Amino acid sequence: MRGIEDIVCLYNLKPINYTCGSRNYNMFVASVVCNPYEIVPTEGEHDYRKCEGCQRNRKLLVEAFQKRAKVFPLCCEFHRKLLTLPNFSVKPYYDIAEKTADKVIFTYQHIINSQNKEDWKIQIKDYLDYVIDSFGVFPKGFGEPFLLSSFIFFVKKYIQNYKDIRSNVKTYVFNYFDSLSNENGDKDPLRLLFGTYDKWLRFFPFDISLFKGLKKEYLTRSPLIFKKAKVNPYYRGECYSLITPDELVGILLDITRMLLSDVTKKQKEDISLLSLDYYKELISQELNIESEELLSSQSESYTVIIKKWLSHQQKMCVKLQAVSRLDNNKYADSYPNDSYKESLLRIKRFKIEIEDKGSNTLFEKDQSENQLQKLFKLFWNNSVFCVDREVNNGRGPADFKISKGSDDCTIIEFKLASSSKLKQNLKNQVNAYCKANDTYKSITVIAYFNEKERKRAVAILKELNLLGLENCILINCQPCIASASNIK
C-alpha cells in the first residue's frame, strides 16, 4: 500500500472555475506524482513458487523489463518530461523490473485461484484494482505509469494461452483492462456529474407552484460527489472515489420519487390547493419536458416518472374542475311551477356537461348508478324544488323524487345500459314508483360506457316503443369520448 511519503510531487497547482447551469464553484486541481509500490501475492492451489512455468516466465519478464528500466525516464518524450518536475526521483524505479515481473505472475496466479469461487468477479476485480494502483500516477501529459501497458500485455497473453482458465473469466479480465483506457477519456468527470444534475433540474417541475419553495434549494445544492468505496482486502485504509453519472441518476431518481410523493400527500390533505392556474402549470411543464431534447438515455428513468406524475395530476385536475363546475351550478329554476319540465331541463344540462364539457372523466374508475346520482344531485343547487334521493313509498326506493308540494311530483330513475334487468325495469319499475308517489310524471336516464352498451340500450328502447321519447334519455358516459377533431 502506498504511504504518504510516496506522493512525492505536487505539480501545476491551479484554481479551476467550473460552471454548470446557474452554479459556479472553484476547486484546486493538482497533478500528482505517486511512486509505485510492491504488492503481495495471494495464496491458493496454484503456487508460483512451485510452478516451473511461472518461474521461467518471471525470469524472462525481468530480463525484458530491465532493458526498458535502464533507459527510464529517457525512454520516450513523455517520460523525459518527468525530469522537469521538482523533487522527482528515479530511485523508486531501480527495482521496477523485478516488481513488475512479480505483479504479472501474482496476478496470473490470483486469477487461476479465484476463477472457481462463487464471488470470483469481486475477487479478481479487487486484486486488479490493487495491482493497477501499485503502478503509481504521473501527471497528464507525462506518459502512462511506467510499465503498466507491458504488465497488461503479458497478463492478457498468459491467461489467453492457459486453457484451464474459463472463457468467461478471460472475457471479464480483458473487459476490465479495456475499460482502463476508455474510462472518461478526455471528459471531465466533475463536469459529467454536474451536467447530469443540471439536466435533472431542467426536467423536474420546480416551476409548479407546489414546488417553487424547493427550487432555490436545489439550484444551489451540489450533487453528492464522493462516496466511500467498499473495503478492498488488498489495501490498508479507507478508499474514496467519485460517484458515476449512473449512480447519480439513481440518487436523483430517489429524490424525484420522494418529492412527488410528498406533494401528492399534501394534496390529499388539502385538495383546495388545486386550481385552474395549477392545471395550466402542469400542461406547461409537460410541454417543457416533451420539447427538451434528451441528451442521453440516463435521464429517461426520472423523466418517465415525472411525465407520468404530471399526466396523473392533469387528469385529477380535470376531474376536480368538473366536480367544481357541477357544484357551483347556480341555475335558477326556469320552470318553478312544473317539476317535470324543470327536471327535463336539468337532465339535459347534465347530459351536456358529461358529453361535451369533460365530466365524462369522472367515470373513469367508477361506472355506477351511485356515481351518476351523486353528480346529478349537484345540478339542483339554487332550486325551489324539494330534491329527495332514494325515496321509498312502499314499492322500493326511487332514485329521485323532485317535488313542490303534494300536487307536483316527478320521478327520475337512473339505469345502466349494462344492467341485466334493464328491459324488465323499463317495462315495469318506473310505473310502479309513479303509482306509489301519486304521480304520472317520470323520466328515465340510461347511461352507457361503450358502444356495445349503447346498441343494447337502443335495441331495448326500440322493442318497448320508448326510443325517441323525451322522457327516455341516453347519456354517453364513456371516459374517453372521441376528440372533436376526430369527429366525422
N, C-alpha and C positions, 0 to 999 in steps of 0.2 A: 504494500500500500504506500502511496506517495505521502510524504510528510511535508510540512510547511517549508522546510529547507529546500525541497526540490523545486519550489516555484521561484525561479532564480531571476526573472526579469519582467518588469512591467514596462511595456513599450508603447509609446504613442498614446498616452492617456489624454483623452479629449472629451469635451461635452458634446453630446449628440442631441439635437432637438427633434422630437417625434411629434407629428401632428396627425391625429385621427379624428375626423369629424369635428366636433366642437371642442375637443380636448387637446391641450398641449402639455408636454411634460419633457423634462430634461433628465438624461442619465449619462453617467460617465462610462465610456467604452474603453477597455484596456486590452491590448493584445498581450497575451501571456505566453511565456516560455516555461513549460513544465518538463522536468527531466524524466527520462524513462526509469522504470524500476523493475526489480527482479520479481518473478512470480513463483508460486509453489505448485507442484503437481497434486492431483487428487489420486486417491487410492482406488483400486478396483481389480477385476480379474486380470485385465491386461496390464503388465508391468514393464515399462520401457527399459528398466534396468536389467531385466532377464531376457529381453527380446533382441535377438541378433540383428533383425531388420531395423529396429529403432536405433540401436547403437551405430550401425553402419550409416544410416541416414543422417544421424546427428553429426557424425564426423564429416560427411560430405557438405552438410549445411554450414558448419563452422568454417570450412575452407572457402566456400563460396562467399559467405558474408564478410570474412576477413579481407578479401580483395577489395570490397566496397568500403569497408570501415577504414582502411588505410588512407583513403583519399578524402574522407569526410572531414570538414564540410565543403571541401573544394570539388566535390563530385558533380555539382551542377550549379547553374547560375542562381537558382533559388536558395539552396542551402548555403551558398557562398555569402549571401546577404546576412546570415546569422552573425558573421564576424563583425558586423557594424553595430550590433546590439550591445548596450552596456552590460557588463558582468557576465556575458555569455562565455561558457567554458566548454571545451571539448572533453574534459576529464571524465564526465559521467558516461561517455561513449567509448571509453577504452576497451571495455569488455563486452561491447554491444553484440559482437558476432556470437559469442557463446550464449548470451542471454536470449537472443532472438532464436537461435537453434533450439534452445530449451523450450521456448514458447511454442514453436511448431510441434515438437514432439509431445509436450504436455497437452496441448490442445487436441492433437490427434488421439492420444490415449484417452482423454476425458470423453471425447465423442463416442469412441468404441465402448467404453464402460457405462455410458449413460443412455445409450440408444434403446435399451430394453426396459428402462424404468418407466413407471406409469407417468411420471411428470418429466419425461425426457426433454421436452421443449424448454421448460423452465430451467432445468439443469444445464442444458447446453447454452442457452442464451445468457444466463447469469455468468457463466465462465467466460464466454466470448466477450461480454461487456468488460469483464475484469481484465482480460488479456489486452483488448484494444486500448483501454485506459492506460495500461502499463507502458505503452509506447511514447507517452508524453504528448505535448502540444507545442506547435510553432505558430507564430502569428500568421494571419492571412497574407499570402504572397511570398512566404518564406519556405515553401515546399511542404511536402507531407511529413508526418512523423517518420524519422529515419527507419528504413527497412520495413515499414508497415505493409506496403504493397507486396514486397517479397514474402513476408510472412503469410499473407492471404493467398498468394500464388501457390506456395508449397502445401499449405493445409488443404486447399481445394484439390491439388494434384494427388496428394496421398489418400484422401478419403474417396476420391473418384476411382482410384486404382484398387482399393481394398474391397473385394467382392462381398465380404461379410457385413458391411455397413448397408442398412436398408436404403432403398432408393428415396423414400420419403424423407429420411434423415438427411441424405445428401442434398436434396432439394431445399430443405429448410435452412441448412448451413449456407448454401450458395445464395439463397434469397437474403439471408442476413448480411452477407458481405456486399451484395449488390446494393442493399439499402443504405450502406455507409456512404456510397458515392452519390446517391440520389437524395439524401436527407436534406431537404430545404433548398439545396443548390445555392443560388445567389440570392434567394429570397430571405428577407429579414424575418426571423420567427416572431419577433415582437410586433412587427407590422401586420403579419398574418393574424395574430391573435386580436389586435385592436381592430383590424379590418373586419374580422368575424363579429366582434362585439358591436361595431358601428352598424353593420348590416342588420343585426337583431334590433338595434334601436330604431332603425328605419321601419322595420316591419311591425314592431309592437305598437298597438293603437294608443300611444300616450296622449294623442290629441283629443281623445274622447274625454268628456267632462269627468267621468268617474275615475280616470287615471291621471288627470292633469297634476294632481298633487304629488305624484310619484315621478313625473317627467324630469324635473331638475335633479332629483336624487340620482337617477340612473344615468343622466347625461354626464354628471361629474364623477360618477363612480368608474373605477377601472376594473377590468375583469381580473379574476384570480389568475395570477401569472405562474407562480411556483407551486410545486407540490412536493411533499416529502415522499421520495421513492421508497419502494419496499426494500427491506434489508437484503442486500446481496451477501450471501455467506462467504464470498471470497474477498470482500472488502472489510476494513475495520472502520467503524464510524458510520454516520448517517449520510445519506446522499439526497440531494435535492435537484430537481430538474424542471424545465419549463413544461407546462401542460401543452398538449397538442390542440390544434383547432377542433378536432373531433371531440376531444374531452370538453373543450369549452362549449361546444354546441350542446353536449349533454347537460352541462350546468345551466345553460340558457333555457333548455327545454324544461328543466325542473322549475326555474323561475317563472317561465311562461305559464305553466300549469297552475302554480301557486297563486299568481296574481289574478288570473282569470277566475280561479275558484273562489278567491276572496271576494271579488266584485260580485260574482253570481250569488254568493251567500248574503252579501249586503243587500242585493236587490230583493231577495226573498223576504228579508226583514222589513224593507220599506219599498214596496212596489211603486209608490208615487214618485220615486226618483226618475222614472222613465217618462219622457216627454217627446213631442214631435221633433224638437231640436236634437234630442239624443238619437232619434231614428235617422235623422239626416247625417249626423256624425258617423253613425255606423256605415251607412252607404258610402260616404266619402272615404272612410278608412279602407273599406273593402276594395274600392276602385284604386286606391293608392297601392295596395298590395298587388292587385292584378296588373297594374301598369308598370310596377317596378320590375326591372329585369333581374331574375335570379342569377347571381354571378357564379354560384356553384350549388351542387346538389345538397351540400351541408345544410343550407338554410331551409330546405323543403320540410324538414321534420317539424320545426316550430311554426312555420308559416301555414302548414296544413291545419295545425291545432288552432291558430289564430283565425283563419278563414272559417273553419267550422264553427268556432265560437261566435264570430260576427254574424254568420248566417242564422245561427240559433237565436241570437239577440234580435235580429231583424224580424224573424217570424214571431217572436214573443211580443215585440213592439206592435206589429200589425194586429195581433190578436187583442192586445190591451187597448189599442186605439179603437178597434171595432167595438169592444165592450163599452168603452168610454162614449162613443157616439150613440150607442143604444141607450146607455144610462142617462145621457144628457138630452135625450129626446124630450122636448118641451112642447110638442104639438098640442094646441088646444083642440077640443072636440069640434069637428066640423058638423057633426050631427048629434047635438046634445040631447035630442029627444027621440033618437032612434038607435037602439043598441045594435041592431043588425047592420045598418049602413055604416055606423062608426066602426064596428068590428071588421067589416069587409074592407074598409079603407085602411085600417091599421095593419091588417094582414098583408095587403098589397104593398104597403111601405116596408113591412118586414121582409117580404119576398125580394124587393128591390135592394135592400140593404145586404141580403145574403148573396144574391146572384150577381149584383153589379158593383157593390162597394167594398168587397173584400171580407165580409163577415163569414164567408164560407170557410175561411181558415180556422175558425173556432171549432169546427167539427173534425179536425184532423185526427184527434185522439179520442173523441167522444161522440160517436154516431148513435145517439139515443134520443128517445122521446123526451126524456128528462132534460137534456141539454136544450132541445128546441123550446120546451115550455119555459125554462128559466130565462132564455133570451127574449122570448116573446113577451114575457111579463114586463120587461124593461120598456116596452113600447106603450105602456099605459100610464106613464108619468103625466101629470097635469090633466087628468081626466076626471069628469064629474061622475063617471060610471063606477059602480062597485065591481071590482075585478076579483073574483074568487076562484081559487085553483083547487082541483081535486074535491069538488063539492059532491057529497053523496046524499041524495034524497030518496034512497030506497032501492035503486036499481044499479048501484055501483057508482064509483066516483067519475064524474065528467071532468075532462081536463080543465076547461074554463067555463065559468058562468059569468057573463057580462050583463049587468042588470042596473036598472034605475027604478026603484020601487018594485011592486009586485006585478005591475002590468006590462013591464018592458024587460024582456029577458032573451038572451041569445046564448046558445050552447056552442062552444068551439071544441072540436076534437082534433088532436094531432095523431097521425098514423105514420108508421114507417112502411115504405113500399116493399120492404123485405119481409114483413110480417106474414107468417103462415096463415093467420086469421084475418087478413085484410079484406077479403071478399065477404066473409061472414059478418065482420064488424060494420062494413059499409052498408050491408043489406039490413041489419037489424039493430045494432047498438045505438046509433045516434038517435033513431026514432024513440027508442026506449028511454034514453036520457031526456029527450024533449017532453015526453009524457010525464015523467017523474017531476019535471020542473015547470009544468003547466005552460009550455011554450011550443010553438010550431017553427020557430026560427032557429036555424043551425047552420054551421059552416064546418066543413071537413078540410083539414090541411094534410096533404100527403107529401112526405119528404123522401127523396131518393138520393143515393150516394154513388151510383154508377149507372151506366147506360142500360144494363140488363134489368136493374130495378125499375127504371123509368118505363121500359117497354112492358114490363109485367103490370105496373100500375095502370098504364093506359089501356091495356087489354081488359083488365077487370072493370074499370070505369065504363068502357065501351059495352061490355057484356051486361052491366047493370043499368045501362042508359043514363049514366051520370057524367059522361065525358062532355066537356064544354059548358057544364052548368056553372054559374058564377059562384055558387057556394061549395064547389069542389075544386080546390086549388092545389096544383102541383108546385113544389118548390125544389129547385136544383141545389142540393147541399153538398155537392162534390167538393172535397177540399182543394182540388186542383182544377178549377174551371179554366177552359182554354182562354189564352190571351186574346184581347180584342184584335190584335194584329194578325191572328191566325184564323179569324172567323171568315168563312167564305160565303 
